Amino acid sequence: MKYIESFKEGDRVGGIYLCKHRQAAVTKNGKSYENVILQDKTGTIDAKIWEPNSSGIEEFDVLDYVEIMGDVSNFQGALQMSIKRVRRASEGEYDPKDYLPVSEKDIDEMYRELMDILHTVENPHLKALVDMYFTENESFQKAFRGHSAAKAVHHGFVGGLLEHTLGVVRLCDFYTKQYADLNRDLLLTAAAFHDVGKLNELSVFPENDYTDDGQLLGHIFMGAELVRVSTRRIPGFPKRLASELTHCILAHHGELEFGSPKKPALMEAVALFMADNTDAKLESFREILKGAGENNGWLGYNRLFESNLRKSSR
């Protein structure tokens, strides 16, 4: 099969892909078409079925593996496919492992590095909390290592939650070397747990979509609740320290309009917000540039960055 990351403008592609999304739509002129997102382990591509009633378009549903034939073009700086033929593939025609987007980094190595840093936490209560999940809870470790950090935007792949958490922990560790007033143990623990609510906010692959609790509660509340409940299970855990840790998680999006129930009131909460924002934004930019392929020109206006983007010169 030809992987999505290798698609180029002008390609005619035939192969089996995972249908991640399908939605009927209507053009300004009243003509029916369909929006489709196709996925393999290297990424996704936006696709259109401009003639949904043609004989070459057979029945298929979201999360079906489908054999398609289509043409790749460039639309507003991003690759897009026009699907000409599609049919539902049968079991045995595909290997599901080829269709799950996976971190480009080694998951075992990332987890080892994360633990090397977290094992330097000295406060006995925070250390007990870290060990409760990252060392002693095998089901948590398995879920954490294989989960994504988002449905889209950044780190939306197997191992994405681990990769993002490690990136945030690294940045926070660096901050503590630059700013001595930061409580290192508090900040590193908050960084480790800041997105654990994603385990319940998003379903596992291949769906990787919002759960009911994800829609109703959100990962910030669920992560803060997990930490709050867990600190009560640790004998003698200081109430003030538990509140400070919970606050860092509640405030890690920085602004109320970005989903934070609280704005940062502690230096560690500000540092966590900055680290989380940095890692998320730079990974988002990296994924945009990767999706642009060999296009070194301007990529068009991007809503996340509110700017027209392009690669820097090499």
Secondary structure as UniProt FT lines:
FT   HELIX           4..6
FT   TURN            9..10
FT   STRAND          12..26
FT   TURN            28..29
FT   STRAND          32..40
FT   TURN            41..42
FT   STRAND          43..49
FT   TURN            52..53
FT   TURN            55..56
FT   TURN            62..63
FT   STRAND          65..75
FT   TURN            76..77
FT   STRAND          78..88
FT   TURN            91..92
FT   HELIX           96..99
FT   HELIX           107..118
FT   TURN            119..120
FT   HELIX           124..130
FT   HELIX           131..135
FT   HELIX           138..146
FT   HELIX           160..178
FT   TURN            180..181
FT   HELIX           184..193
FT   TURN            194..197
FT   HELIX           198..201
FT   TURN            205..207
FT   HELIX           212..216
FT   HELIX           219..232
FT   TURN            235..236
FT   HELIX           239..250
FT   TURN            251..253
FT   HELIX           256..258
FT   HELIX           267..291
FT   TURN            292..294
FT   STRAND          301..302
FT   TURN            303..306
FT   STRAND          307..308
//
